[in-house]
Amino acid sequence: MTTLAERPHVDRAGKPGRGGRSRSDRTMIYLLLLPSLLPILVLSVFPLLRGMYLGFTDARAGRNVEVSFTGLANYRELLGDELFWNSFKIGLLWAFGVTVLQFLLALGLALLLNQQLRFRGVARVLAVVPWAMPPVVVGILWKLVYHPDAGLLNEFFHRVGADGLRTNWLGDFSTALPAVILVGVWAGMPQTTVVLLAGLQGVARELHEAAAVDGASAWHRFRHVTLPALTPVIVAITSLDFIWNFNSFGLVYVLTAGGPGGKTMLPMLFAYEEAFRYGNYGYAAALGNVMVVIIVALLAVYLRRRLREAN
């Protein structure tokens, strides 16, 4: 009698092949995966490849418009487009500012929520409420707060006798970007808080107790125990936050639509304007391709440096 391990593997259809699975089994596996893979291919992979291709064409809006392959023409035009590079600088300021402030505030909030506080469960639920709100709703809410005439912020300054601080927060060149960054921090901080809180709960309590016995202060315990243990989590969440913030669209579009005077024109808003306001689909796709390459390169450098420091 032959055992299972001694049975030969035959590649004929319907019989076991390499790995012990028959061709019919493998076919059935692919068929079962097809319903889940098909939407991904149709809604994600195909549009991505299509967008990459359009970046090398002169595609424009309209019916029966002939599309020609133009090679690197869009990219040569992009290199001299001051409006794009200005929007890219604004996007970096926005992404860097929101990511840094999100991390600092979320770390403080996570440290607080990790303590044995009364009603800690309720506080944790309230802390993630902004995360549950769609970006469009958040934008409308804060647009009402910033309203120059009936907004809560200007009304607060009026009631405390500080009328000199009242301004059109989203319409003034000097305050529009900081005001939008503040909203971005408020909307994205809960997500970072949840991730950091999960990381804090993974730090062994015995390490803190041993450090306290050795006479380490709270600051030294945080610096030499908590922070090193959180480093992998910090690298991961700040990298993801930077990508998400740089690719922001809905929140800023609702708040300012890129104004005033382009002071909050993020790259995604600029590409949207080129595609759906001016109909330059090919040029807009080229903008998207360039932004993807630049962000991937920046993140690669950042992650490599942080992981070197961690090791």
Residue pairs with C-beta under 8 A, 6 or more apart in sequence:
7 16
9 16
9 17
9 18
9 20
10 16
10 17
11 17
11 18
11 23
13 22
13 23
13 24
14 22
14 23
14 24
15 22
16 22
17 23
51 285
51 288
51 289
52 285
52 289
53 285
54 281
54 282
54 285
55 74
55 75
55 282
55 285
55 286
55 288
55 289
56 69
56 70
56 71
56 72
56 74
56 282
56 286
57 67
57 68
57 69
57 70
57 282
57 285
58 67
58 68
58 70
58 73
58 74
58 282
59 65
59 67
59 281
59 282
59 285
60 279
60 280
60 281
60 282
61 276
61 279
61 281
62 279
67 282
70 282
74 282
74 283
74 285
74 286
75 286
75 290
77 283
78 84
78 283
78 286
78 287
78 290
83 262
83 265
83 270
84 267
84 270
84 287
86 262
86 265
87 262
87 265
87 266
87 267
87 269
87 270
88 267
88 291
88 294
90 177
90 262
90 263
90 264
90 265
90 266
91 246
91 266
91 267
91 268
92 246
93 177
94 177
94 180
94 181
94 184
94 245
94 246
94 248
94 252
94 264
94 266
95 242
95 245
95 246
95 248
96 242
97 181
98 181
98 184
98 185
98 188
98 241
98 245
99 238
99 241
99 242
99 245
101 181
101 185
102 184
102 185
102 188
102 189
102 192
102 241
102 245
103 192
103 234
103 237
103 238
103 241
105 185
105 189
106 189
106 190
106 192
106 193
106 196
107 196
109 127
109 189
109 193
110 193
110 196
110 197
110 199
110 200
111 200
111 222
113 120
113 123
113 124
113 127
113 193
113 197
114 197
114 200
114 201
117 123
124 197
127 190
127 193
128 190
128 191
128 193
128 194
129 190
130 138
130 186
130 187
130 189
130 190
131 187
131 188
131 190
131 191
131 194
133 141
133 187
134 250
135 187
135 248
135 250
135 251
135 254
136 250
136 251
136 254
138 183
138 186
138 187
138 251
139 183
139 250
139 251
139 252
139 253
139 254
139 255
140 254
142 183
142 186
142 255
143 170
143 254
143 255
144 150
144 151
144 152
145 151
145 152
145 153
146 153
146 169
146 170
146 179
146 255
147 154
148 154
148 166
148 167
148 168
148 169
148 171
151 169
153 169
154 166
154 167
157 163
157 165
157 166
158 166
167 175
168 175
169 175
169 176
169 179
170 176
170 179
170 180
170 255
170 256
170 260
171 259
171 260
172 260
173 260
173 261
173 263
176 256
176 259
176 260
176 263
176 264
177 263
177 264
179 255
180 251
180 252
180 255
180 256
180 264
183 251
183 255
184 245
184 248
184 251
184 252
187 251
188 241
188 244
188 245
191 241
192 237
192 241
195 233
195 236
195 237
196 230
196 233
196 234
196 237
198 233
199 229
199 230
199 233
199 234
200 226
200 230
202 229
203 225
203 226
203 229
203 230
207 225
207 229
208 221
208 225
208 226
211 220
211 221
211 224
211 225
212 221
216 224
216 225
231 306
231 309
231 310
232 310
235 303
235 306
235 307
235 310
239 299
239 302
239 303
242 299
242 302
243 295
243 299
246 266
246 267
246 291
246 295
247 268
248 266
248 268
249 266
249 268
249 269
249 272
252 258
252 264
252 266
252 269
253 269
253 272
255 264
256 263
256 264
257 269
258 264
258 265
258 266
258 269
258 270
258 273
259 265
267 287
267 291
268 291
270 287
271 284
271 287
271 288
271 291
272 284
274 280
274 283
274 284
274 287
275 281
275 284
275 285
